[in-house]
Structures are given as C-alpha cells and as structure tokens.
Amino acid sequence: MCQKERKNLFYPIFQKYNCSMLKSINRLILSLIMMATGQCFAQEGPNIKFKNYGIPEGLSMSTVFDIAQTSDGYIWVATADGLNRFDGYEFKVYKNIPKDKNSLQENYITALETDDKGNLWVGTNGGFLGCFNTKTQKYIRKPLLIQDGKQNSSNITDIFWDKERYIWVGTEANGLIRIDSNSLYNYTTKNSNLSSDYVLNIHKELGSNNLWLGVFNGLNCLNYSNLTIKDKVLLSGGSVLDITQRGDTLIASTQENGRFLFVDDKRISMSEFDQTMAIMDFHIDRNGNEWLGLFKEGLKVHLPTGKYLEFKHSTSKRNSLVNDVVLKIFEDKTGNIWIGTLSGLSLYSPIIYQFGQIGAQNGNITGLLDENVYYVYESLQGDIWFCTYNGGISKLNLKTKKVINYDISNTKGLANNSTNSLLQEDLDNYWVGSANGGLYLFNEKKKEFKEIQFETTPAY
C-alpha cells in the first residue's frame, strides 16, 4: 500500500490505494476545470453561493488580511492570530513558538507573497519578515533593517516579488524596503522622492520598467532602470489600497470616495464609482469580471456586459457572503475566488456553481446532488466527473450539458454516498475512493460498484 498527501482543493489524491491496481495515471490538468465555464457568471445574480470558512471550520482567526497560493497547490491565509494552510479539507495553523527561532516572530499576519522557488514570504505586525520553505517546512526569519540601521518595527502592509531579483516590502511608517540576496535599501520621504512613508500596495507594471506604489496620499512610480522614484500623483484624502492592470491601463482604487485612478500611456484620469463606498480591494479575474471588495458594503462585480452584481451577507442565507467588510480578493490557479473578510473566509467556485446551475435549467435532469465537491476529474471521453461529500459521484457531459448522478439510490454495491477520489480504468470502469477508506471499481454500464477487499498481513 502507498499513500499520497492531499495538496489541492480540487485534486485530493487517493488517501489509500493499492498501487499495483492502478494501471494508468490519467491526465489531471488544472486548466480543464475552467474549460466549460466560459464566463465566471453563467447565471447573473442572487443564486450564486459561497462556501464559508471561519473558526468552527478550523480557521485560527476570523479576520483575514491576505491570501496566497504556493506552487504545491496549498492556499495560505493570513489572519490576526496565525498563518493558516488549507489543503481543501482542513486548516493547519502556524504560530509563534516561544524560544523557537524557526517559528513565526508574530501571530498577527498582515501580508503574504510567493516566489519562483515555492517559498512563502510572510509579513507581520511589528515589522517582522520571514520566508517559509514549503519543501523543507522550515521558516527562516529575515532581518529587516531601515535607514538608521535599526530593525524595522513598523507593520508590514504588502510584499511583492518582482520575478527578477528583488523582494519589495511596504510598511506603515518606514516607507519602502528593497531586498536582494546581498543588500537591503530603505526608501523614505527623507532620502527619496517618496511622497509618504505609509506604503500600502506595490505593483509591477507589465511591459514596462515601472513599479507603482499605492501610498497614504496617492500614487508613486519607481523606475527600474535607476531604482529611483520618478513620478507621483497626490490625492486629497485618497489612500491607494490596491493597484491592478487591465491591458496597458493601470487601475488604482482608493480608500475614500470610491474613486478609481486610471494611468494609461502617461495620461492620468479619474472616475467616481460611488462616493459613499471605500474600495478595500480590486481584482480582475481571468474572464474579465471586475471584483470590488468594499468596506461594510460587501462585494460588487462588474461584468463585461456592463452590469453590476452585488453580494452581501444575509443571516437568512447560509451560503451568502460571510461578512460585508471585504479586505482581500484572491483568484487561485483553478479560477476559484477567495474573499477574505473581517469575519471569515468565503470561497466562490465558478465550476461548481455553473455545473450546479446546469441541472436547474433542464426539467428532466437534476444537478449535482451535493454542493460539497471533493474531487474533479476528466475522463478519456471528455466528461467531467465529480466526487461529493454526500451525493455519490456525478458525470457532466460537456457537449449536452447534462448531469447524471450515481449514488446509493440508483446503483448497486455502494455503501454510502461520501466519495473523494476517482480514476478511470477503461472506457466503462472507474476506481472510486470513499471517504470511509474503501475502494470500489464502478462499472457505469451496469451501474454497479464492486468493493475491493484487501488482504492484510499482521505485523510482528
């Protein structure tokens, strides 16, 4: 017997299986999850469901400041009381351990970033910086010295890895810090053209030598050629909390008055979204939908059609947004949208939502029997299979958009409806792993599950 560790929300591997029985390892390509979705919102509006995570689900603290995903598929969540790693099933929490130099310096995690080596960079309250090696599972504390040679004590607001040579760190009161393998440099209002020592956001402009900084009083631009700050746009009462890019245009969102600042070919323009709303985070997903995280106003999503959708918390709806103070919006490698809020974490999965809605459009079939999907798999025939928490297995035909469910009510041999893994043996047969540790061979034509019995040898 052999085991593999669960690593990704949509690709947990068999917890236990007989390796000799699995004759061929079929392709598990992350991009296939998104191939049928087209647009993120097939059905616009109120029926969209979020899966919510909080302290009862294992999150160490409900306030979420940042979210990242490392190359091994894990989702990392920065909270006010610990660093959380999510594998699709459960959270593992990392905290400071007194007298342990290989643990976090501080539990109040404010910023996360990943690099090309699979490392996770961690910034905290109190100005501490560290690097978590996901391969060795070791955390290395990084000294962060400022202009006077002292250790930085100002809270870290953002971390950015520029894919070239530098790690950039923004702070609340000590400006911008540039780190490479051999040196460290601190930009402040005293030694540079930085307009404020409160740096909230860092963004490298694609196709240019510009590094844009969202600061307390506007927007600053650093030139990569000479590593100096060359331009700045000052805003009255308009801290820039987020910077993103749409084509050649930079979009900066502000904390106050709901304003967007557009920087396009050295031309700067401004538009008002809603003067009553503070835009805490802004994200453009792979389908062109614009997500706005608002303070006390939930989420607004601007569709390519020009229409806005609005999502807020509702005490009467279990799958509504977990909280209306949205602090972070993050899109993972499979297109899932993670929303960090003041009181928990919400997950919107386009593929599960869209596939679930397909059934509702067809009177003669049903959708997925359970919204809790443990595993997604593409068969040789091009069908998408789902393993669910309490709905057996389901098959989606991408051409007909029809869903067929197989559970204990319409098949033989399945002991319960909780399934968590699937692998195709041939055109008609599939290996199915159950949540209780059992393994079945499912014949689709016969609608029959055959449980595989293992011989065990006593250990002496």
Buried (B, 14 or more C-beta within 10 A) or exposed (E): EEEEEBBBBBBBBBBBBEEEEEEEEBEBEBEBBBEBBEBBBBBBEEEBBBBBBBBEEBBBBBBBBBBBBBBEBBBBBBBBBBBBBBBBEEBEBBEBEEEEEEBBBBBBBBBBBBBEEEBBBBBBBBBBBBBBEBEEEEBEBBEBBBBEEEEBBBBBBBBBBBEEEBBBBBBBBBBBBBBEEEEBBBBBEEEBBBBBBBBBBBBBBEEEEBBBBBBBBBBBBBBBEEBEBEBBBEBEEBBBBBBBBEEEBBBBBBBBBBBBBBBEEEEEEEEEBBEEBBBBBBBBBEBEBBBBBBBEBBBBBBBEEEEEBBBBBEEEEEBBBBBBBBBBBBBBBBBBBBBBBBBBBBBBBBBBBBBBBBBEEEEEBBBBBBBEBBBBBBBEEEBBBBBBBBBBBBBBBBEEBBBBBBBEEEBEBBEEBBBBBBBBBEEEBBBBBBBEEBBBBBBBEEEBBBEEEEEEEEEE
